[in-house]
């Protein structure tokens, strides 16, 4: 891949995707969207990759959309902002949710606008103590996107979701943890290593089984009880046919550590 705005590598079964426009606080322009899309496609298509770590370079995680990329002229016709949502942000969020492996996000510094909601589409979010989550949309007359209006009420409750969305008040990493938005808070200097260690540990586990767990939990939010019970049955049927399930049972019977292959 020919990359300018992100960094991408694979290490010990972990794909590491790092946003790399630090001078612009890693805000998204169209070119960065396309590079992220290409990297996620490569991740999904690589059988050696069993976990994804999403992170960012510099002093902030992501400031959301690069407004200069849209070149909004106050005297011109109103732009169709829904087009960029449809082309870029919605597919990104859906890809992170549907990726058949654990997705770990490491949030450093400011995460604003879409940059505050992209981590919420990931499976496990670690944040540096200095991190701040800001629903900045209200400051320029816009609506939370990138899944924010869906994730936030479910994670923190409607009262806190409206507090964040209507006031745009920064939420600290500690608050985000207390409210159930994120998995863990770590010291700034330890963030990358802690997130990478977690991703590598997950990459040794039964990947297909983890992907099915992810699918079950994500579906539970909108399924009825009966629908979820049926889904559990169907997914368990699939999990029971994996080589990793057989290895897990065999290792248990032989009283040894299983060697999962992600198949």
N, C-alpha and C positions, 0 to 999 in steps of 0.2 A: 504494500500500500504506500502511496505517495502522500504523506501527511504533513500539514503545516500548522494546524490549529489544535491537534490533539496528540498525545503520546500513546502508543499502543505496544504492548509486549505480552508474551506468554511465559510464565515462570511456574514450574512445578504444578502444572495443571490449572493455573489461575491466569485468566486474561486480565491484564491491568490496563484500564482505559482512563487516561488522565486528561481533563480539559486543559488546554494550554494556550490561552490568550490572557496571561496574567495582567498585562497593562490595561486591559479592558475588563478586569475582574471576571474573566472567563465568560463574558456575556456571549450569547449565541448570535452569530450571523449565519447567513445561508450556507457558506462554505463549511463552517464548523458542523452544522447540522448534517451535511452530506458526509463528512468524514466520520462522525459518530455513527451514522447509519451504516456505513461501509464496515466499520470496526465491529458493530454488533452482528452484522451478517456473517463476518468471518468467525466471530465467537460461536455463534449458533451452528456453523458448519464445520467446526473443528472438533473431531471426536476426542482429541487430547485435552480439551478444555472442559473443566468440571465445576468451575466457579468463576464469577466475574467480580472484579473490584473496580468500582467507579469512584474516581477521586479527581483532584484538580491541583494545578500548580499555582504558586504564588500565595498572596495573603488572603484570598477569598475563594470560596467554592464556586459560586456563579451568581452574577447579578441579573440573570434572566435574559430577556431579549435586548440585543444591542439596538437601541432606538435609532442610532445613526444609520444602521443598515436599511431601515425602512424609508429613510429620507422623507419624513412627513413634512410637507410644506403646508403651513397653516392656511395659505391662500389657494391651495389646490383642492381638487375633489377629495372627499373623504376616502381613506384607504380601506381596503377589505382586509381587516386584521384576521377575520375568520379563515382566510386562505392560508396564512402561515400556520394557524392552528391545525387545519386539516392536513396540510402537506408535511409538517414537521413535528410539532409538539405532540399531537395525538398519537401518531405512529410510534414516536419514541417511548411514550408512557406505556402503550400497549405492548411494545416489544420487551421492555423491562419486566412487565408483569407476566408475560407469557414465556419468557426465556426459560427453557427446561433445565435450569440449574440455579443454585443460590446466587443472588445478587447482593453484594455488600457495598455500601456507600460510606465513604469517609468524608465528612463535611468539615472543612477548615474555614474559619473566618465567616464572612458574610455569605448568606444564601438568601437571595431576594427574588421576588417575582416568581417566574417559572423555576428559577434556581432553588427556591424554597420548597417547591412541590415535587420536583424530579426525585429527590431522595425518598419521598413518601411512597413512590412507586417501587422502591427497592425492598428487599426482604429484611435486611438487617442494617440499621443505620448507626454508625458511630460518629460522634461529633466531638471536636476539640472544645475545650472549656471556653475558648474565645469565640466560638461560633454563635451566630445570631440568625434566626429565621424570620424573614420579613415578608409579609404579604403586601408588597408595595403597590399593587394594582390600583388601589383606591386613591393613591396620591396623584395619578394621572387620569382618573376617570374610567378605569377599566375594571374588568371582572377577573377574579382568580381563574387561571387556566391550568393546563398541564395536570388535570385531575384534582386540583386543589379544592374545588367546591365539593368534590366527592369524598376525598380522603379525610379532610379536616373534621367535618362533623362526626365521622365514624371513629376517628382516633381520639379527639379531644372533647367531643360533645358540642352541641349547637351553640351554647352560650360563648364558649371560648373561641369557637370557629368564627362567630360573628365579631367578637372582640378583635381577633387578628385581621379579619378581612375588611371590616368597616373602619377601623382606626389605623391599621398598618403599623401597630406597635411592635417593635422588635421583641422576639421571644428568645431568651438565652438558652444555651444548651442544657443547663440545669432545669429550667422550666420545661423545655421540650421533653426531657426525660421524665420529669414528675407528671406531665400530662399524658404520657404514653405515646408521644410522637416518634420517639427514637428508642433504640435498643440500649445505648450506653454512652456515657461521657468519659473522655480520657484526657490526660494532659496533652497540650498542644504538641510537644516534642515527641510524644509517644504515638500519635495518631496513626501515622502511616504503618509503623511496624505492628501495632495492635491489629489494624484492619487486615494487613497482609497475612499475619499469623492466623487470624480467624478464617480468611479465605482459603489458605493452604490446608487448614484442618478440614474444612468442608469439602475440599477437593479430594480428600482421601476416603470420603464416605460414599454410600450407594447412591450415585447421582440420580438415577432414574427414580428411585424411591423418594428422594428429596424433591424432585420435580413434581411428583404426584402429590406429595404433601402440600407443596406450594399451590398447586392447582386446586386442591380440596379447600384449603383455607381461604383462598381468594374467592372461590365460588360461594362459600358459606354466607358471605355478606348479603347476597341477593337471593339465594335459594330459600325455599321453604324447608321446614324440617324434613318432610317426606322426600323432597328432591335431594336434599343433602345426604340422607340415608341411602338413597339409590346410588348417588354418585360415589359414596364411600364403598359400596359393594363393587361398583364397576372398576374403580381405581385399585381396590385391593386385588381384584382379579388380574389386573395388568401387573401389579407389583409382584404377585406370586409367580409370574412367569419369567422374571428377570434372573440372570445369572448371579447377580449380587444377593438376591434372596437365598438362593441355594447355598452360596458361599457363607452367608451369615449363619444359616442353620447348621451347616457342616462345622464351621468354626466353633459355634456354641457347643455342639456335641463333643467336639474334640478338645474343648477347653483351651482354645488358642485365640489369638487376635485375628479377626478376619482381614483378608486382603481384597478389598473391593476394587473393581475395575471400571465401575460406572456403566455397566451393561446389564 
